[in-house]
Amino acid sequence: MTTEVGILNKTGVAIAADSAVTVRLSDGTNIYNSAIKLFALSKLHPVGIMVYGNAELTGVPWESLIKVYRKKLGDKSFPKLKDYCDDFLNFLKGNISFFSDEEQKLSIVHIVYEVFAEIRQEIQMLVRRTFETSGEQDIKLPKSEINRITNEVIDSFSNDLEEKETIFYFDKSFVDSVSKEYEKLFEKILDDVFEDLKITKVRRNKLIKIAIGSLFKKRFSSIVSGIVITGFGDDEIFPSLHTYNIECVFANKLKYSKNENKSHEIGSYPVIIPFAQEDMISTFLQGIDPMLQSFSEHTLEQVLQNYFETIVEQAKKSIPDDEPNFVNQINKQFQETKQILLDRYKEEMIKFRKLIHIDPILSTVSILPKDELAAMAESLVSLTSLKRRVTTDAETVGGPTDVALISKGDGFIWVNRKHYFSPKLNHDFFARSSRLT
């Protein structure tokens, strides 16, 4: 995991990224504080790129792909930042030979296995919960009950996936060809994951459709990478930022989608956009931890529900048995009132956070000079690192923080940058870099 942030005002954009990377091993995980996640996308023009999530695309490190692209780009520039994004995506699509057939197949296996494992885990959780609430500690749940839960979970996943949008460039012929080519692989994964569960033919077909949907729908697995491209095009006076979810290459096609919620076109300023582990940055900006806010809303809902249920129970005692509709009307009115109160609470909380926390911070950020903009980006990343260090959580954020400032006049400027080597011992490296520019 990681924490990264982009801060934009009319002067420029500051981007910062930590150096922690979690490596999954057969006997556990290791965390290293040496990952490079922030790069100049062009040696000559004011454009930068950050990576979060998976450090590789279908077996190829993002660092290698970015530096090959940067060399190919050379001194070429584009009018809009969006043009750089399109050119970078076209570079990935046009160099499918970088991604081996074996790695492409492994990506498919990972995606399908992960969604099946998630379904299996949901089934196990509901079976365990049903068993615990039944009170029959020495009696197993009937197979019919387990089958009912299994069918309901599969149906729920199928319905949720059906509602998700298909990625626009995956046409029907491509979907059909991949589905046919990998049908036996999907069935093998299905048998491996659900080996001891009875799956009806109807539900097997649904699981195969879920496997296909997990590849072609806007649903991303744990191997997805977040790609942030920010800066200025030649014709742009203010900065913008575009974020993409890029999952893998399979069947010689790149699976990606733009993350509109994490992008900012030229318009209102300033903007602060956190990436990956966002909790501490959100807490700083909004004045309350997101989990605490969610907990407070849930607790208030439970308190109101219990309060209304108590009133209804008392009302039943004084109402004749032949007037059940009156009790139903009271209950319905209470439910409507509860929702109104919850909505009002959320609205007031939003107004308070905006007035006391968000607006004062943004008003200051809007006039920050470039050096202070970069310092703020570094501090926001350091907040999350400090939180992980002083709690029992794994230190999934940490190490040196790379910081860059991109402005129209000065271009891409490193404010903090780590090297895996000593600059004093590698004068040739900087000589080669200067010749490229």
Secondary structure, 3 states (H helix, E strand, C coil): CCEEEEEECCCEEEEEECCCEEEEECCEEEEECCCCCEEECCCCCCEEEEEEECCEECCEEHHHHHHHHHHHHCCCCCCCHHHHHHHHHHHHHCCHHHCCHHHHHHHHHHHHHHHHHHHHHHHHHHHHHHHHHHCCCCCCCCHHHHHHHHHHHHHHHHHHHHHCCECCCCCHHHHHHHHHHCHHHHHHHHHHHCCCCCCCHHHHHHHHHHHHHHHHECCCCCCCEEEEEEECCCCCCCCEEEEEEEEEEECCEEEEEECHHHCECCCCCCEEEEEECCHHHHHHHHCCCHHHHHHHHHHHHHHHHHHHHHHHHHHHHCCCCCCHHHHHHHHHHHHHHHHHHHHHHHHHHHHHHHHHHHHHHHHHHCCCCHHHHHHHHHHHHHHHHHHHHCCCCCCCCCCCCEEEEEECCCEEEEEECCCCCCHHHCHHHHHHHHHHC
